[in-house]
């Protein structure tokens, strides 16, 4: 499977730190990683989001850095950044809605190439 890298007007170059970040910080099921509200809250608790967003500043065009610098960081804004990176890096992701605590919340399945099953 070849990876198609798409040029866009938000991110200027391939985000090479993204695959490692996903593999270390998100739970894996079958052959994809899951980003949902629960995994987001775990990242917030472990303080893994702010340093990641700070590293991403060098990948974003200057006039689009508000995506990674705006505070407070919410689930919606974090998933926006993740979707942008997936599109830029040519990663496949799927979205589904989960009903939790009286509201619908999107859940993302991110397929990262070279996934090693352990």
N, C-alpha and C positions, 0 to 999 in steps of 0.2 A: 504494500500500500504506500503510495507516495503522498507526501504531505504538501498540500497546496498552500503556500504562504500568500496571503492577501494583503495588498497595500491598503492602508487607510489613512484618514486624516487625523487620527487621535494618537496612535502609537507609531513612533518613527522607525523602530527596528524590532527584530525578533526578540522576544522576552525569554532569555535562556534560563532564568532562575525559576520560572513558573512550574516546570515539570517537577523539579525537586521539591518545591514548596507543597505542591499538591500531594505528592507521594508520601511526604513526611507527616502532613497535617490533616489529611482527610481520610475518612474510613473507606475501605475498598470492599466492593461486592462484585462477584463474578469477574468481569474484566473492565470495570469502570470505578471511578471515585465519586462519592456522593457529597454534594454540598446542599445541605438543608439548614433550616433554622437552628436545629440542635447542634450540628457541627459548627455553625457560625458562632453560637454562644460559647462553645468550648474553646474556639480560637480566641474569642474576646477574653475569656477567663484566663487563658494561658498567656495572654498578651502577645499573640502571634500576628496580629493584623497591622498594628501601627508601624512596626519595623518593616514589614513587607511593603506596605504602601509607601514608606519613605524610600525604599530601594527602587520602587517603580518610577519615581519622579524622573530619573534619567532616561527612561524609555519613552515617556510621553512628550509630545510637543509642548513647548512652553505655554501656549495659550490654552491647552487642554489639561494642564496639571491640576486644575480644580477637582477633577475626578478623584485624584489620590490625596489631595490636601484638605478637602472639606471635612469639617467636624460639626457635629458628632457623626461618626461613621455608623451607618445603619445596615441592616441586612440587605435592603434594596440597593443601596449605593455600592456595597461590597460586591454583590452579584453582578451589578453593571460593569464593574472593573473586570471581574472574572470573565464575563461574556466577551468583553472587548479583547482581552488577551487571547481567549480561545479562538476568536475569529482571526486575529492577527497572526497567531501561530499555526493556524490551520487545524486546530484540534476539533474533534467532533464532540458535541454535547447535545443532550436531550433535556427537555423540560417537561415536568409533570406537576400537577397540582395535588397537594395533600391537604386534607381537611384536618385541622388540629386546633383544639381549644376554641371552637366556634368560628374559625375563619380559615380561609384558604391561603396556603403558603406555597410558593413555587419550590420545587426540588430539582436540582440539576444533577445529571449523570455526565461526568466528564471522562471521555475515553482518551487516555494518554498512551502513545505508542511505546513499545518496548516495556510493557508492563510485566513485571516478574511476579509470578504467583508464589507466595511463601506459605 
